Amino acid sequence: MFRYFYSRCLPVGSLLEGQYGQSNVHVDTPTVINRTGAKNIVELSLNESEKEKFAHSVKTLKDIQSLYWEYFNS
């Protein structure tokens, strides 16, 4: 039987490890997905305004996540 192994680029929650200048946070980003899972994050070119807004969003996520972890680890 012949099987097709397609890769697709989809917006999914991916762990950033330096992409967009951010680390240790899961953010919906364009990511190449194949049958084995997430293959790589597609880093889009952002202008300065977009970079600032993205960084603000990541900071907000990290602030919310820290409250969650403080509550459930106490």
Long-range contacts (C-beta under 8 A, 24 or more apart in sequence): 5-34, 5-35, 6-34, 7-32, 7-33, 7-34, 7-39, 8-32, 8-33, 8-34, 9-33, 9-42, 12-38, 14-38, 14-41, 16-41, 16-58, 19-43, 20-46, 20-51, 20-54, 20-58, 21-51, 21-55, 22-54, 22-55, 22-58, 25-58, 25-61, 25-62, 25-65, 27-57, 27-58, 27-61
